[in-house]
Amino acid sequence: MNFSSRTIAVFIALLVAGVLTTYARVAPTLPFREAFLGASITVAVCFLLVYLSFEALLFREINGVYAGLENIKRKEFKKLSNKFLFRPEPVKRVRDEILQMAERRQQELDELVRLQALRREFLADVSHELKTPLFAAQGFVHTILDDEEDDIDLATRRKFLRKAATSLDTLDALVQDLVTIAQLEKGVVRMRRQRFDVIVLVREIFELLEQQANRRGTRLELFPPGLPATGLPVIADRNRIRQVLINLIDNAIKYGRDQGRVVVSLVESGRTVRIAVRDDGAGIAPEHQARIFERFYRIDKSRSRESGGSGLGLAISKHIVEAHKSTIKVKSTVGEGTTLEFKLTKPKSGPVEGAA
């Protein structure tokens, strides 16, 4: 059974008072009224003495432990008062606090185990991604070096060197993406916000990716058709948002269907502009949608490697969008296509940089 300090004090006080009152009652010289008064005084005095003794001898030390726990939690919770005298059940409160701290520590340990597993997976992925172009470049270079000069003509040498250079360019792009995502995660990269016309930016990207789209017969469309002639200004880091849109539109072209459509929607909503990139490809299954923004995560590994890319584009895009105080969302239906969207803030007033 669990007893508080008050319960124990009352029990001891009544016990002592009962013994003294019984002794006084049986004494012939003490009347009933005086005996009752003596018992009442005895109960009060014994209660105070015993309760204060518990507080001073036992619970004061426990309250010291409790105060120590509060100091440990100082960074997590608002510091509480250290005046615990006459507060009930300090032992129970210490127990509850210890259990809560143990639960939080267990959650932290579980999170560390999860992060360790992700770290191992990431190291395996990055090792494989770095190894592929490196081994390809090594193979072409060593083929030229190992063969006799007369065995390989100049045209073949140039062909091998071009392939080696292409592999090294892929390796360089991968390393640059790794550096970029590391800087974004650490918050080292600062967004240089400026006012610009997002319509002009999307049209620039359409021109940049036009040849790639034509190879697959993909139409690049801007929606709605009746966009403001004065432009659609936003406040953001233009170069970083350009990087995000290139990643999203490039993926939409790669994974959309042949002879399909890629639609970029620009819709005003209050103080923001919603930017959505939609394709009509195979779509993404629900079990993959939560993971497509992870580094090197590929739904169809064989097809993804054939399509090129470092596997970091969406992870970088996610960090850039979040640095603009927004979130990038995925909406996808298998067999119908995928939409990736995010929002940017509209400026209050002023001239638009880069307006047509």
QUIMO-V855061 format. One record per residue. N is the residue number from 1. RES is the residue in one letter. PSI is psi in whole degrees, 0 to 359 (999 if undefined). NEAR is the number of other ideal C-beta (glycine too) atoms within 8 Angstrom. Layout:
N_RES_PSI_NEAR + N_RES_PSI_NEAR
This chain:
1_M_145_2 + 2_N_125_4 + 3_F_139_6 + 4_S_172_8 + 5_S_325_13 + 6_R_319_8 + 7_T_316_8 + 8_I_318_11 + 9_A_315_13 + 10_V_317_9 + 11_F_314_9 + 12_I_319_10 + 13_A_316_14 + 14_L_322_9 + 15_L_313_8 + 16_V_317_10 + 17_A_321_12 + 18_G_317_9 + 19_V_314_8 + 20_L_319_11 + 21_T_319_13 + 22_T_318_8 + 23_Y_316_8 + 24_A_327_12 + 25_R_323_9 + 26_V_344_5 + 27_A_131_7 + 28_P_342_3 + 29_T_356_3 + 30_L_115_9 + 31_P_172_5 + 32_F_318_6 + 33_R_315_6 + 34_E_326_9 + 35_A_319_12 + 36_F_318_9 + 37_L_318_8 + 38_G_321_12 + 39_A_319_13 + 40_S_315_8 + 41_I_321_8 + 42_T_318_13 + 43_V_313_11 + 44_A_314_9 + 45_V_316_8 + 46_C_321_13 + 47_F_310_11 + 48_L_316_8 + 49_L_313_8 + 50_V_318_12 + 51_Y_314_11 + 52_L_327_8 + 53_S_316_8 + 54_F_315_12 + 55_E_316_12 + 56_A_320_6 + 57_L_322_7 + 58_L_301_8 + 59_F_336_11 + 60_R_320_10 + 61_E_320_8 + 62_I_320_11 + 63_N_329_12 + 64_G_320_8 + 65_V_317_9 + 66_Y_318_13 + 67_A_324_10 + 68_G_320_8 + 69_L_321_12 + 70_E_321_12 + 71_N_324_8 + 72_I_323_7 + 73_K_7_9 + 74_R_326_8 + 75_K_347_3 + 76_E_328_4 + 77_F_160_7 + 78_K_134_3 + 79_K_133_6 + 80_L_168_6 + 81_S_148_4 + 82_N_4_7 + 83_K_92_4 + 84_F_5_10 + 85_L_136_7 + 86_F_10_3 + 87_R_139_7 + 88_P_150_6 + 89_E_58_8 + 90_P_329_13 + 91_V_316_8 + 92_K_322_8 + 93_R_320_10 + 94_V_317_12 + 95_R_314_8 + 96_D_319_8 + 97_E_318_10 + 98_I_319_9 + 99_L_319_8 + 100_Q_318_8 + 101_M_321_11 + 102_A_321_8 + 103_E_318_8 + 104_R_319_8 + 105_R_322_8 + 106_Q_320_8 + 107_Q_320_8 + 108_E_320_8 + 109_L_318_8 + 110_D_320_8 + 111_E_322_8 + 112_L_320_8 + 113_V_318_8 + 114_R_316_8 + 115_L_325_8 + 116_Q_320_8 + 117_A_319_8 + 118_L_323_8 + 119_R_315_8 + 120_R_318_8 + 121_E_320_8 + 122_F_316_10 + 123_L_320_8 + 124_A_318_8 + 125_D_313_11 + 126_V_326_11 + 127_S_317_8 + 128_H_317_8 + 129_E_322_11 + 130_L_325_11 + 131_K_323_7 + 132_T_303_9 + 133_P_330_11 + 134_L_314_10 + 135_F_324_8 + 136_A_314_11 + 137_A_318_13 + 138_Q_317_8 + 139_G_315_8 + 140_F_317_13 + 141_V_315_11 + 142_H_329_8 + 143_T_318_10 + 144_I_318_11 + 145_L_324_6 + 146_D_331_5 + 147_D_154_8 + 148_E_155_5 + 149_E_324_5 + 150_D_344_3 + 151_D_335_5 + 152_I_123_10 + 153_D_171_5 + 154_L_321_5 + 155_A_318_6 + 156_T_321_8 + 157_R_313_10 + 158_R_321_8 + 159_K_315_8 + 160_F_319_13 + 161_L_322_11 + 162_R_319_8 + 163_K_321_10 + 164_A_318_12 + 165_A_321_9 + 166_T_318_8 + 167_S_319_13 + 168_L_325_10 + 169_D_320_8 + 170_T_318_10 + 171_L_318_12 + 172_D_317_8 + 173_A_321_9 + 174_L_315_13 + 175_V_318_9 + 176_Q_320_8 + 177_D_320_12 + 178_L_318_10 + 179_V_317_8 + 180_T_313_11 + 181_I_327_13 + 182_A_319_8 + 183_Q_321_9 + 184_L_318_13 + 185_E_326_7 + 186_K_349_6 + 187_G_17_5 + 188_V_323_6 + 189_V_123_8 + 190_R_135_4 + 191_M_125_10 + 192_R_87_6 + 193_R_137_6 + 194_Q_167_9 + 195_R_127_10 + 196_F_165_13 + 197_D_114_13 + 198_V_335_14 + 199_I_314_13 + 200_V_320_12 + 201_L_315_14 + 202_V_320_12 + 203_R_325_9 + 204_E_318_9 + 205_I_323_12 + 206_F_316_11 + 207_E_321_7 + 208_L_321_7 + 209_L_12_13 + 210_E_315_9 + 211_Q_318_6 + 212_Q_319_9 + 213_A_321_12 + 214_N_326_8 + 215_R_331_6 + 216_R_2_11 + 217_G_28_8 + 218_T_133_13 + 219_R_131_8 + 220_L_121_11 + 221_E_148_8 + 222_L_132_12 + 223_F_143_8 + 224_P_161_7 + 225_P_325_5 + 226_G_58_3 + 227_L_154_9 + 228_P_134_6 + 229_A_336_4 + 230_T_357_5 + 231_G_172_11 + 232_L_91_11 + 233_P_147_12 + 234_V_165_13 + 235_I_114_10 + 236_A_175_13 + 237_D_108_12 + 238_R_315_11 + 239_N_320_7 + 240_R_319_12 + 241_I_326_15 + 242_R_318_11 + 243_Q_318_11 + 244_V_311_14 + 245_L_324_14 + 246_I_316_11 + 247_N_313_12 + 248_L_315_11 + 249_I_322_15 + 250_D_316_12 + 251_N_320_11 + 252_A_322_14 + 253_I_316_14 + 254_K_316_8 + 255_Y_0_10 + 256_G_171_14 + 257_R_158_7 + 258_D_145_6 + 259_Q_32_6 + 260_G_199_13 + 261_R_143_9 + 262_V_120_16 + 263_V_127_9 + 264_V_117_15 + 265_S_136_12 + 266_L_107_15 + 267_V_126_8 + 268_E_139_9 + 269_S_94_7 + 270_G_240_4 + 271_R_11_4 + 272_T_165_10 + 273_V_123_14 + 274_R_124_12 + 275_I_121_13 + 276_A_137_10 + 277_V_118_15 + 278_R_135_12 + 279_D_172_15 + 280_D_40_9 + 281_G_205_11 + 282_A_345_6 + 283_G_173_11 + 284_I_128_11 + 285_A_150_8 + 286_P_325_5 + 287_E_343_5 + 288_H_342_9 + 289_Q_325_10 + 290_A_348_5 + 291_R_358_7 + 292_I_343_11 + 293_F_3_9 + 294_E_151_7 + 295_R_130_10 + 296_F_10_10 + 297_Y_127_9 + 298_R_131_8 + 299_I_306_9 + 300_D_98_6 + 301_K_318_7 + 302_S_314_6 + 303_R_324_7 + 304_S_320_11 + 305_R_324_9 + 306_E_327_6 + 307_S_349_8 + 308_G_187_5 + 309_G_156_8 + 310_S_347_8 + 311_G_9_11 + 312_L_357_13 + 313_G_311_12 + 314_L_326_10 + 315_A_317_11 + 316_I_316_15 + 317_S_319_14 + 318_K_316_10 + 319_H_322_11 + 320_I_315_15 + 321_V_318_12 + 322_E_328_10 + 323_A_341_11 + 324_H_19_13 + 325_K_39_5 + 326_S_179_9 + 327_T_146_6 + 328_I_128_13 + 329_K_150_7 + 330_V_133_10 + 331_K_121_8 + 332_S_143_11 + 333_T_127_7 + 334_V_128_8 + 335_G_351_5 + 336_E_331_7 + 337_G_181_11 + 338_T_143_13 + 339_T_128_11 + 340_L_130_11 + 341_E_155_12 + 342_F_172_12 + 343_K_148_10 + 344_L_152_14 + 345_T_140_12 + 346_K_145_11 + 347_P_165_9 + 348_K_308_4 + 349_S_176_3 + 350_G_171_6 + 351_P_151_5 + 352_V_124_11 + 353_E_129_9 + 354_G_15_8 + 355_A_151_10 + 356_A_999_5
